[in-house]
Amino acid sequence: MDLQGRIWTLPVGGGIAKPLTGELGGSHLPSWSPDGSRIAFHSYLDGNFHIYTIKADGSDLQQHSFGSFDYREPFWSSDGSRIICSSD
């Protein structure tokens, strides 16, 4: 889930939420990969919105879009090989 500009995981049965991203960056709209291993989201970490992925345990942050345009609203392809997003 995203809450207050961070990406979090929360056990299905309830429990303690775990933040996967930092407090700064405006991370939103998480999208789970089809195999459940990674989460795609958009974030404002470098002055523009870009697409990032992170492992479900919060490790291995990877940036997937670059440049001076905003990339938002990531969604995985059904086979998990691509991330679809909107851009201006």
The 8 nearest C-alpha neighbors of each residue, nearest first, counted from 0:
[[1, 7, 6, 8, 29, 2, 28, 9],
 [2, 0, 6, 27, 5, 7, 28, 4],
 [1, 3, 4, 5, 0, 6, 7, 27],
 [2, 4, 5, 1, 25, 22, 26, 6],
 [5, 3, 25, 26, 2, 27, 1, 24],
 [4, 6, 26, 1, 20, 2, 3, 22],
 [5, 7, 1, 19, 20, 0, 18, 26],
 [8, 6, 18, 0, 17, 19, 1, 16],
 [7, 9, 17, 16, 0, 18, 10, 6],
 [8, 10, 16, 11, 15, 17, 7, 13],
 [9, 11, 13, 12, 14, 8, 16, 15],
 [12, 10, 13, 9, 14, 8, 16, 15],
 [11, 13, 10, 14, 9, 15, 16, 8],
 [14, 12, 10, 11, 9, 15, 16, 8],
 [15, 13, 10, 16, 9, 12, 11, 17],
 [14, 16, 9, 17, 13, 10, 8, 18],
 [17, 15, 9, 8, 7, 14, 18, 10],
 [16, 18, 8, 7, 19, 15, 9, 6],
 [19, 17, 7, 20, 6, 8, 16, 5],
 [18, 20, 57, 7, 6, 17, 21, 8],
 [21, 19, 5, 6, 18, 22, 57, 26],
 [22, 20, 23, 5, 19, 24, 18, 6],
 [21, 23, 5, 24, 20, 4, 25, 3],
 [24, 22, 21, 25, 4, 44, 5, 26],
 [23, 25, 44, 43, 42, 26, 22, 4],
 [24, 26, 4, 42, 43, 23, 27, 5],
 [25, 27, 42, 4, 5, 41, 24, 6],
 [28, 26, 1, 41, 40, 29, 4, 25],
 [29, 27, 40, 72, 1, 30, 41, 26],
 [30, 28, 40, 39, 27, 38, 0, 31],
 [29, 31, 39, 38, 74, 40, 28, 32],
 [32, 30, 38, 35, 37, 33, 39, 29],
 [31, 33, 35, 37, 34, 79, 38, 75],
 [32, 34, 35, 79, 31, 77, 78, 75],
 [33, 35, 32, 36, 79, 37, 31, 78],
 [36, 34, 32, 33, 31, 37, 55, 38],
 [35, 37, 34, 55, 54, 32, 38, 31],
 [38, 36, 54, 55, 32, 53, 35, 31],
 [37, 39, 31, 52, 30, 53, 32, 29],
 [40, 38, 52, 30, 29, 51, 73, 31],
 [41, 39, 29, 28, 51, 50, 27, 73],
 [40, 42, 50, 71, 49, 27, 26, 51],
 [41, 43, 26, 48, 25, 24, 49, 44],
 [42, 44, 48, 24, 47, 25, 46, 45],
 [43, 45, 24, 42, 46, 47, 48, 25],
 [46, 44, 47, 43, 48, 24, 49, 42],
 [47, 45, 43, 44, 48, 67, 24, 49],
 [48, 46, 43, 69, 45, 49, 67, 68],
 [47, 49, 43, 69, 42, 70, 41, 71],
 [50, 48, 70, 41, 64, 42, 69, 47],
 [49, 51, 41, 63, 64, 40, 62, 70],
 [52, 50, 62, 61, 40, 63, 39, 41],
 [53, 51, 39, 61, 38, 60, 37, 40],
 [52, 54, 60, 38, 37, 59, 57, 58],
 [53, 55, 37, 57, 58, 56, 36, 59],
 [54, 56, 37, 57, 36, 53, 38, 35],
 [55, 57, 54, 58, 19, 53, 37, 36],
 [58, 56, 19, 54, 55, 53, 59, 20],
 [57, 59, 54, 56, 60, 53, 55, 19],
 [58, 60, 53, 54, 61, 57, 52, 56],
 [59, 61, 53, 52, 58, 51, 62, 54],
 [62, 60, 52, 51, 59, 53, 63, 50],
 [61, 63, 51, 50, 64, 52, 60, 49],
 [64, 62, 50, 51, 61, 65, 49, 52],
 [65, 63, 49, 50, 62, 70, 66, 51],
 [64, 66, 49, 63, 67, 62, 68, 50],
 [67, 65, 68, 64, 47, 69, 49, 70],
 [66, 68, 47, 69, 65, 46, 48, 49],
 [69, 67, 66, 87, 70, 47, 86, 48],
 [68, 70, 48, 47, 86, 87, 49, 71],
 [69, 71, 86, 49, 48, 85, 50, 84],
 [72, 70, 41, 85, 84, 73, 86, 48],
 [71, 73, 84, 85, 28, 41, 74, 40],
 [74, 72, 84, 83, 71, 40, 82, 39],
 [73, 75, 83, 82, 30, 84, 72, 76],
 [76, 74, 82, 79, 32, 81, 83, 77],
 [75, 77, 79, 81, 78, 82, 80, 74],
 [76, 78, 79, 75, 33, 80, 81, 32],
 [77, 79, 76, 80, 33, 81, 75, 34],
 [80, 78, 76, 77, 33, 75, 81, 32],
 [79, 81, 78, 76, 82, 75, 77, 32],
 [82, 80, 76, 79, 75, 83, 78, 77],
 [81, 83, 75, 74, 76, 73, 84, 80],
 [82, 84, 74, 73, 75, 81, 76, 85],
 [85, 83, 73, 72, 71, 74, 70, 82],
 [84, 86, 71, 70, 72, 87, 83, 73],
 [87, 85, 70, 69, 71, 84, 68, 72],
 [86, 69, 68, 70, 85, 71, 67, 48]]
